[in-house]
Amino acid sequence: MRRREAVQAVADFFKEGYIVACNGFISRELFNVKDASRNFYVLGSMGLPSAIGLGLSLARPDKRIIVITGDGNQLMSLGTLATVGKTSPKNFVEVLLDNGCYETTGGQETSSSTTKFHDLARSAGFRHSEYVDSLDGLVAALEQHLNAEGPIFIHAKIEKEKACSPRTQMDPCKIKDRFMNALIES
Amino acid sequence: MDSKEFCRLLRDNGFDFFCGVPCSVLGQIIEYLSHNDDFQYVPATREDEALGIAVGAYMGGKKPVVLMQNSGLGNSIDALTSLVLLYKFPILLLVSWRGYEENDFPEHSLMGRYMQDFLRTMKIPTIVLSRDRLPRQIAESARIMKELETPVALVLKRGVLE
C-alpha cells in the first residue's frame, strides 16, 4: 500500500470526520489528495498530532476525530497512547502509517521494525486496535470501525517511497481559522 | 487566596479546560481540579503533550490552561514555537517557579535562573503572580490572550497561594 492510497482511503472514509494530519509527508499528501476545511495540518511540533486529536475529541465528543500519523512521529510520543487510553474518548480514531523510516528527512530508519504499535495501543487502553498491511485490509478495518466506539487504533504498514506531493501551501493561522470555522458551523 | 479559590477565579475568567504535568507547587490545584466535577483536568505524560491537548481543546471551543513545573518549559519549546506561537493559540500557561532565588534543589537552579529569559526570547507575555493582585492578574491575562492571540505565562512561586 502506498502512502497516498492510505491517506486517500482514510479521507474518503470519514467524510463527516475531522482529520488531524501529522507534520511531514502525511500532511502534504492529505493537502494534495483531498484538501478540506475539516483537515488540520500540523506543520511542525513532531510527536503532537495524537495529543491535538485527543484534545479535540475531549472538547467535541459529538464529532469523529481522526489522527493520521507516522511511525517516527508516534515513537516520539508513545506516552500519548497512555493518555488516550486513560481518557478513552469514544470518538477518537488514530491511523498510524508505518513505513519504517523518517521519509520526510531522507528515509532514515526508525525503531518501528521491532515495535508492535497495535499491541502498544491495546495495552494502553484503546478499545480496538489492529494491524493491516494492505489497502483492502485498511478499507475493511475502516468499514468495521466507522461507527464503532473508540478509541480505535489502526496500524497500517505502507511502502517506503521518496516521492511526495508538494508542501502544504497554507498560512498556519488560516489552517487554524478554517478548521475552527468548519467545526463551529457543523 | 487558596488553591480552590484560585481555580474558581480561573473559571470565572472563562478558563474551562485544564491539562498538565504535576509539580509540588501545583499539587493542591491539580488535586482540586481532578476531584471536582465542575472542572475538567487531563493528566498528560509530558508538558509538550499537554500543550498539544490544549491546542485541540481550544479548537474544539474550550479555553485551556496548561499546568507545568518550569522544568517542563524545556520540554515545551518546540510545541510553543512550532505550534502554539506559529498558529497563534491563546493558551494560558501556569508555570511553577522552581529554583527561585536559588532556594531549591540543585536540579532546579539553572531553569530557575533562565526561565524568564526563555519566555522573553519567545515573546510570551509573562506575569509573575503576586498574592495581593491575583484577580487583576488573571483578568489581565485573559485580556492579553484575547487581544493578541498569544499564549500567556503565569508564573507561580511557592507560597503565593495559601
Interface residues (C-beta under 8 A of the other chain):
Chain A: V20 F40 V42 L43 G44 S45 M46 G47 L48 P49 S50 A51 I52 G53 L54 G55 L56 S57 L58 A59 R60 S77 G79 T80 A82 T83 K86 T87 P172 C173 I175 K176 F179 M180 L183 I184
Chain B: F17 C19 Q40 V42 P43 A44 T45 R46 D48 E49 A50 L51 G52 I53 A54 V55 G56 A57 Y58 M59 G60 G61 K62 P64 D78 A79 T81 S82 L83 L86 Y87 K88 F89
